[in-house]
Amino acid sequence: MFKRKIYESLLTWKTESAGKTAVLIEGARRVGKTTIAREFARNEYESCIFIDFARAPQSVLRLFDDISDLNYLFLQLQLQYHVDLTERKSVIVFDEVQLCPRARQAIKYLVQDHRYDFIETGSLISIRKNVKDIVIPSEERKISMYPMDYEEFLWALGDTATYGLIRKCFESGKPIGQQTNRTLLRNFRLYMLIGGMPQAVREYIDSNNFRLVDDVKRDILNLYEDDFGKVDPTGRAARLFDAIPAQLNRNASRYHVSSVIQSARAEDILKLVSEMENSRTILLSHHVSDPDTGLSANKSLEQFKMFVCDTGLFTTLMFRDKSFTENIVYEKLLNDKLPANLGYLYENMVAQMLTANGDGLYYYTFRTDERSHLREIDFLISRSSKICPIEVKSSRIDRHVSLDEFCVKFSARILKKYIIHTKDFSKDKDIFCTPIYACPFI
């Protein structure tokens, strides 16, 4: 099993909750929810019952139709799974809980009983669909799980030093030299290609073969589209997802829904897009009308950009209609020869890293006057009652007109301003020019 940071979050829940809440691990398919739940249960409790509702027999499923006698329920579970449970020292895991809504509803009473701890996992998009006629328990504490971040990826490769080095470089802000930067960037580009899905990382470690890694990622993308079919049998969700690379390539100020689904407008499919976002398979960056610290209060639901939750999946999605041998991204990105028109790959990477840091995704567009070009700030984040504008550059950084004009217009609101790029650490007047691998420390 790979070391994951969410393990510490689960430890905090176990200590602080002391059985007063269950924990629901939320996340996209294949990010490792089941693995971490199983490992945590085995390591941190004297005994555990792991119920996989995708494989559980009908005799187990029927137990949750009537939970009026919890003594009977727990006795039957122990008999079915041949496990002795100890009060306050055992845990029951509901895996794929969306397949047994009654079990999720029972959490309220199971937690009140207080004999055992409870952990839930499941496909988030299905969880939200399978809640009809059940009461959603308020006794759930939700913990988000994302694809492996860069530090977790390095841990998987046996590297425990590089991430700390990057942190020190960021904190000093001093140039580290072209050779060191090239080495760090080459290692980071490997992460961009493979991504943070544990299966893809495992395949790379085992085979060192990009084609086999790509096959794993294609399988995951197929799973996502199957899930989209559950919430939208018309196929619109799948089409919106498949069009993400093309939409970002347009370099437009929003996702143009009508160019993907004829005659549709963003406001017509807000519910569908929300369900896609809740599935964690996509990331949405919302346009804000006023770039101030209350970014969420000023966001537009109709004007957004869409990213893929994992940049490794994004690299496969870009050329999914072609065979692996025709996917130029692997070769070009690994050798630092990515064409300028594929620079939005870096933008997807920044969106993923900001999300993993707990930042919401927001952007801003403006004109300095009626005749000027539309300017755009790629990302806005809040820090210390101020905002930090971020511009992502895949190549040259000597021109940053949008950032300059934005900072003149809103100078009193700005704490720091950043350009995320592929070069060494530097400063351009008061702009921090930061290599993309140091983005998590902003």
C-alpha positions in Angstrom: 0.0 0.0 0.0 1.2 3.5 -0.8 1.6 6.0 2.0 -1.3 8.5 1.9 -1.8 11.7 3.8 -5.5 11.0 4.4 -4.3 8.4 6.9 -3.4 11.2 9.4 -6.9 12.7 8.8 -8.5 9.4 9.7 -6.4 9.2 12.9 -7.6 12.7 13.8 -11.2 11.7 13.2 -10.8 8.5 15.3 -9.3 10.5 18.3 -11.5 13.5 18.2 -14.8 11.8 17.3 -14.4 8.9 19.7 -17.3 7.1 18.1 -19.7 10.1 18.0 -19.6 10.2 14.2 -19.0 7.9 11.3 -16.5 9.0 8.6 -17.4 9.1 4.9 -14.4 9.0 2.6 -15.4 11.0 -0.4 -13.5 11.0 -3.7 -13.5 9.9 -7.4 -13.4 6.3 -8.5 -10.0 4.6 -8.1 -8.3 7.2 -5.9 -7.7 4.5 -3.2 -10.7 4.9 -0.9 -11.2 1.2 -0.3 -7.5 0.5 0.2 -7.0 3.2 2.8 -10.2 2.2 4.7 -9.1 -1.4 4.8 -5.6 -0.6 5.9 -6.7 1.9 8.5 -9.2 -0.6 10.0 -6.7 -3.3 10.2 -4.0 -1.1 11.8 -5.9 1.0 14.2 -8.5 -1.5 15.7 -8.4 -4.8 17.4 -10.8 -6.3 14.8 -12.9 -5.1 11.9 -15.7 -6.3 9.7 -15.3 -5.1 6.0 -18.6 -5.2 4.1 -18.2 -4.8 0.4 -21.8 -4.1 -0.7 -20.9 -4.9 -4.3 -20.3 -8.5 -3.3 -22.2 -8.9 0.0 -24.8 -11.7 0.0 -28.5 -11.0 0.1 -28.6 -12.2 3.7 -26.3 -9.3 4.7 -28.2 -6.7 2.6 -31.5 -7.8 4.2 -30.1 -7.1 7.7 -30.4 -3.4 7.1 -34.1 -3.5 6.2 -34.9 -3.7 9.9 -32.4 -2.3 12.4 -34.8 -2.2 15.3 -32.7 -4.9 17.1 -29.1 -3.8 16.9 -28.0 -6.8 19.1 -29.4 -9.1 16.4 -27.7 -7.1 13.6 -24.3 -7.1 15.2 -24.6 -10.8 16.1 -25.5 -11.7 12.5 -22.6 -9.7 11.1 -20.1 -11.4 13.4 -21.5 -14.8 12.3 -21.5 -14.0 8.6 -17.9 -12.6 8.6 -16.5 -14.8 11.3 -15.2 -11.8 13.3 -15.5 -11.1 17.0 -16.2 -7.4 17.7 -15.0 -5.6 20.8 -16.9 -2.6 22.1 -15.1 0.7 21.4 -12.1 -1.3 19.9 -13.6 -2.5 16.6 -14.8 -0.9 13.4 -17.2 -1.8 10.7 -16.5 -0.6 7.2 -19.3 0.0 4.6 -17.5 -0.2 1.3 -19.5 0.8 -1.8 -22.1 2.1 0.6 -24.1 3.6 -2.3 -25.2 0.1 -3.2 -27.1 -0.3 0.1 -28.8 3.0 0.9 -30.5 1.5 4.0 -27.1 0.8 5.5 -26.1 4.5 5.0 -29.4 5.6 6.6 -28.7 3.2 9.6 -25.5 5.1 10.4 -27.5 7.5 12.6 -28.6 4.8 14.9 -25.4 2.7 14.7 -23.4 5.8 15.8 -25.9 6.5 18.6 -25.5 2.9 19.8 -21.7 3.8 20.2 -20.5 0.3 20.4 -18.3 0.4 17.3 -16.8 2.9 14.9 -18.0 3.1 11.3 -16.2 4.0 8.1 -18.0 4.5 4.7 -16.6 4.6 1.2 -18.2 4.7 -2.2 -18.5 6.1 -5.6 -19.6 9.7 -4.9 -21.7 10.2 -8.0 -23.7 7.1 -7.2 -24.0 8.0 -3.5 -25.8 11.2 -4.4 -28.1 9.4 -6.8 -29.1 6.6 -4.3 -30.5 8.8 -1.6 -34.2 8.7 -2.5 -36.5 7.8 0.3 -33.7 7.6 2.9 -32.6 10.0 5.6 -29.1 11.3 5.1 -27.3 10.8 8.5 -26.0 14.0 10.1 -23.6 11.9 12.1 -21.2 11.6 9.1 -17.9 13.4 9.0 -16.8 13.8 5.4 -13.1 13.6 4.5 -12.1 14.3 0.9 -9.6 12.0 -0.9 -7.8 13.1 -4.0 -5.4 11.5 -6.4 -1.9 11.1 -5.0 -0.3 14.5 -4.8 3.3 15.1 -5.8 4.7 14.3 -2.4 2.8 11.1 -2.2 4.0 10.2 -5.7 7.6 10.7 -4.7 7.0 8.6 -1.6 5.8 5.8 -3.9 9.0 6.0 -5.8 11.0 5.8 -2.6 12.0 9.5 -2.7 11.6 11.2 0.7 14.0 14.1 0.2 13.0 16.0 -3.0 9.8 17.5 -1.7 11.5 19.0 1.4 14.2 20.4 -0.8 11.5 22.1 -3.0 9.9 23.6 0.1 13.2 25.1 1.2 13.8 26.5 -2.3 10.4 28.1 -2.3 10.9 29.6 1.1 14.2 31.1 0.1 12.9 32.3 -3.3 16.5 32.3 -4.6 17.5 30.8 -7.9 18.7 27.2 -7.6 20.5 27.0 -11.0 19.5 25.7 -14.4 20.8 22.2 -13.9 18.9 21.6 -10.5 15.7 23.1 -12.0 15.9 20.9 -15.0 16.3 17.9 -12.8 13.4 18.8 -10.6 11.2 19.7 -13.5 12.0 16.4 -15.3 11.0 14.5 -12.2 7.8 16.5 -12.0 6.9 16.0 -15.6 7.0 12.2 -14.9 4.3 12.8 -12.3 2.2 14.8 -14.8 2.4 12.0 -17.3 1.6 9.1 -14.9 -0.7 11.0 -12.6 -1.8 10.2 -9.1 -4.2 7.3 -9.6 -2.7 4.5 -7.4 -3.2 1.8 -10.1 -1.3 3.9 -12.7 1.5 4.6 -10.3 1.7 0.9 -9.3 1.8 -0.1 -13.0 4.7 2.3 -13.7 6.7 1.0 -10.7 6.1 -2.6 -11.7 6.6 -2.3 -15.5 8.3 1.0 -16.2 6.2 1.0 -19.4 4.2 4.1 -20.4 2.0 2.1 -22.7 0.8 -0.2 -19.9 0.3 2.9 -17.7 -1.8 4.4 -20.4 -3.9 1.3 -20.6 -4.7 1.6 -16.9 -5.7 5.2 -17.3 -8.0 4.4 -20.2 -9.7 1.8 -18.1 -10.3 4.4 -15.4 -11.7 6.9 -17.9 -14.1 4.2 -19.1 -15.2 3.7 -15.5 -15.9 7.4 -15.2 -18.0 7.4 -18.3 -20.0 4.4 -17.0 -20.7 6.5 -13.9 -21.8 9.4 -16.0 -24.2 7.2 -17.7 -25.9 6.5 -14.4 -26.7 10.1 -13.8 -27.3 11.0 -17.5 -28.4 8.2 -19.8 -28.5 10.7 -22.7 -24.7 10.8 -22.7 -24.4 14.5 -22.3 -22.2 14.2 -19.2 -19.7 12.0 -21.0 -19.6 14.4 -23.9 -18.9 17.3 -21.6 -16.1 15.3 -20.0 -14.5 14.2 -23.3 -14.5 17.8 -24.6 -12.4 19.2 -21.7 -9.1 19.2 -23.6 -10.7 20.8 -26.7 -12.4 23.4 -24.5 -9.2 24.4 -22.8 -7.4 24.5 -26.1 -9.8 27.2 -27.3 -8.2 29.5 -24.7 -11.7 31.0 -24.2 -13.0 32.7 -21.1 -15.5 29.9 -20.3 -16.5 26.4 -21.1 -18.8 26.8 -24.2 -21.5 24.2 -23.5 -23.3 24.9 -26.8 -20.3 23.9 -28.8 -20.5 20.4 -27.2 -24.2 20.0 -26.8 -26.1 21.7 -29.6 -28.5 24.5 -28.5 -27.7 23.9 -24.8 -26.5 26.7 -22.5 -24.6 26.5 -19.3 -27.6 27.5 -17.2 -29.6 24.7 -18.8 -27.3 21.9 -17.5 -26.2 23.4 -14.1 -27.6 20.3 -12.3 -25.7 17.9 -14.5 -22.5 19.8 -14.2 -22.9 20.0 -10.4 -23.3 16.2 -10.3 -20.2 15.8 -12.4 -18.3 18.1 -10.0 -19.7 16.2 -6.9 -18.3 13.0 -8.4 -14.8 14.6 -8.1 -13.9 13.4 -11.6 -13.8 17.0 -12.7 -12.7 20.3 -11.2 -14.6 23.5 -11.9 -13.1 26.9 -11.8 -15.8 29.6 -11.5 -15.6 33.1 -12.9 -15.9 35.8 -10.2 -17.6 39.1 -10.8 -15.6 40.8 -8.1 -12.0 39.6 -7.2 -12.1 40.1 -3.5 -11.5 37.8 -0.5 -15.1 36.5 -0.6 -14.5 34.7 -3.9 -17.2 32.1 -3.4 -19.8 34.8 -2.8 -19.0 36.4 -6.2 -18.8 33.3 -8.4 -20.9 32.7 -11.4 -22.5 29.3 -11.7 -23.0 29.7 -15.5 -19.5 30.8 -16.4 -16.8 28.2 -15.6 -13.9 26.3 -16.8 -13.6 22.5 -16.5 -10.6 20.5 -15.7 -9.9 16.8 -15.1 -9.3 15.7 -11.5 -6.0 14.0 -12.4 -3.5 15.4 -14.9 -2.3 11.9 -15.7 -5.8 11.1 -16.8 -5.9 14.3 -18.7 -2.8 13.4 -20.8 -4.6 10.2 -21.8 -7.9 11.9 -22.5 -6.2 14.4 -24.8 -5.4 11.6 -27.3 -7.9 9.0 -26.2 -9.2 8.5 -29.8 -5.8 7.4 -31.0 -3.5 4.5 -30.1 -0.8 5.0 -27.5 1.9 5.2 -30.1 0.3 8.3 -31.5 0.1 10.1 -28.2 2.8 12.7 -28.6 2.3 14.2 -25.1 4.3 11.5 -23.4 7.4 12.0 -25.6 7.1 15.8 -25.9 6.4 16.5 -22.2 9.1 14.1 -20.9 11.7 15.8 -23.1 10.5 19.3 -22.4 9.4 19.9 -25.9 5.7 20.4 -25.4 4.1 22.5 -28.1 2.8 25.9 -27.1 -0.7 24.9 -28.0 -0.6 22.1 -25.3 0.3 24.5 -22.6 -3.1 24.1 -21.0 -1.8 20.8 -19.6 0.1 22.9 -17.1 -3.1 24.8 -16.2 -4.8 21.5 -15.4 -1.9 20.6 -13.2 -2.1 23.8 -11.3 -5.9 23.4 -10.8 -5.3 19.9 -9.4 -2.6 21.1 -7.0 -4.6 24.0 -5.7 -7.6 21.8 -5.1 -5.5 19.3 -3.2 -4.3 22.2 -1.0 -7.9 23.0 -0.1 -8.2 26.1 -2.3 -11.3 26.7 -4.4 -10.8 27.4 -8.1 -11.7 30.9 -9.3 -10.6 33.1 -12.2 -11.3 36.6 -13.4 -11.7 38.4 -16.8 -11.7 42.1 -17.4 -11.1 44.9 -19.9 -9.2 48.1 -19.1 -11.5 50.0 -21.5 -14.2 49.2 -24.1 -11.6 48.8 -26.9 -9.1 46.7 -25.0 -8.6 43.0 -25.3 -10.2 40.7 -22.7 -7.7 40.0 -20.0 -7.7 37.0 -17.8 -6.2 35.9 -14.5 -5.9 32.1 -14.5 -6.5 31.6 -10.8 -7.3 33.6 -7.7 -6.7 32.4 -4.2 -7.3 34.0 -0.8 -4.6 34.5 1.7 -4.6 36.6 5.0 -7.6 38.7 4.0 -6.1 39.4 0.7 -6.0 37.8 -2.7 -3.2 36.3 -4.8 -3.5 36.3 -8.6 -1.8 33.5 -10.4 -0.9 33.4 -14.1 0.3 30.1 -15.6 2.9 30.2 -18.3 4.2 27.1 -20.1 6.9 29.0 -22.0 8.1 32.7 -22.0 7.4 34.8 -18.9 8.7 38.2 -19.9 5.2 39.3 -21.0 2.4 39.3 -18.4 0.1 42.2 -19.4 -3.0 40.7 -17.8 -1.3 40.3 -14.5 0.2 43.8 -14.6 -3.1 45.5 -15.5 -5.0 43.5 -12.9 -2.5 44.5 -10.2 -2.8 48.1 -11.1 -6.6 47.9 -11.0 -6.8 46.0 -7.6 -3.5 46.9 -6.0 -5.0 47.4 -2.5 -6.5 43.9 -2.4 -3.3 42.0 -3.4 -1.0 40.1 -1.0 1.3 38.5 -3.5 1.3 37.8 -7.2 2.6 34.7 -8.9 3.7 33.4 -12.3 3.8 29.6 -12.4 6.2 28.5 -15.1 8.8 26.0 -16.0 11.9 28.1 -15.3 14.0 28.7 -12.1 12.9 30.7 -9.1 13.1 34.4 -9.8 11.4 37.7 -9.2 10.2 40.2 -11.8 9.9 43.3 -9.7 7.3 42.3 -7.1 6.1 39.2 -9.1 7.1 35.8 -7.7 8.1 33.6 -10.6 7.7 30.1 -9.3 8.4 26.7 -10.9 5.3 24.6 -11.3 6.7 21.9 -9.0 6.6 24.5 -6.1 3.0 25.4 -6.6 1.8 23.5 -3.5 3.6 25.9 -1.3 1.9 29.1 -2.5 
